[in-house]
Every structure is written in structure tokens, then in C-alpha cells.
Amino acid sequence: MAESVAICENILQNASECITLSENGGLSMALSTISARIETKDKERFDKFCENVGLSTSSALNLFVKAVLRENRIPFEISLPDPFYSESNMKFLEESAAAYKAGKVVVKTMDELEAMADE
């Protein structure tokens, strides 16, 4: 088994640049370390997932980085929840439905409705 020697130089507090030299003199790509804060339970679950699919955590994160660079985008959708289903709007809709059922129909202009939406 060929052994390799890693020569590392710190370039930032939480990152280092490494050049790996193998016995036959071959050079591999420079490597850097990324440090990220993650909730302990999330990290434990992610580590377990990676183990179950046969990947190291580092390999899984490298796959993510390569996908971002290849596709020039985050490889999954990042979105905010639909505001229609927000807690405040659902409460408003329930109150409106209850008022309608109780015969308390209120007529509002479009401007009044838009002003209410801005609140």
C-alpha cells in the first residue's frame, strides 16, 4: 500500500491548504478544510445517513459542492412557505368563514382588502 505524505499550510484560522505527494512523486489536487456550525442532532443524523449509504460525511459534502459547481446553482429548491397558508392568514380565513356563517357579511373594496393584507 502506497503511503502518502501531506504537507499542509494554514491559510485561515479554520482552513488549510494541502498538497499530497505520493511515493511515486504524483501530485494530487490541493485540498482545503471548511468548518461549519451545525446543530448536533442534525450532524448526528447526517453522519448516520452517510454511513447507511456508504459515504463519509466529507464525501457527501464534496458531492454537494461538485453538484453546485457543475450546475451553477443549489441542486435543490430553496423556497419560503406559501404565505397563503401562514398561521396569521389561516386564522383570518377561519374568522372570516365564521363571520360569514353567522350572517355577518362585510363588504370591502379592493383597496381596503389590500390594506388589510399589508398589515
C-alpha angles and dihedrals in degrees: 000000000000114000122213133204120219118210109197132186121190111237099170135011093263101024136064134185117225133192115195120209118193126206091262091054096253118150124221127200120285113263130210131195121230120200118201134175113234132167110268095235091049091051092049092050092046092049090050092048091051091049091050092053094043099253133120116234088247092053092050092051090047089053089053092049092048091049091051092050094044095048096032089226141071102281094230136046118272112194143152119244116267105271089218088073095045116130093247094050093046089052090050092050092049091050091048092050091049091049090049092050090049090054094250097132114173121196115214132178121237090253090055091049092049090049089053090050090054092056 
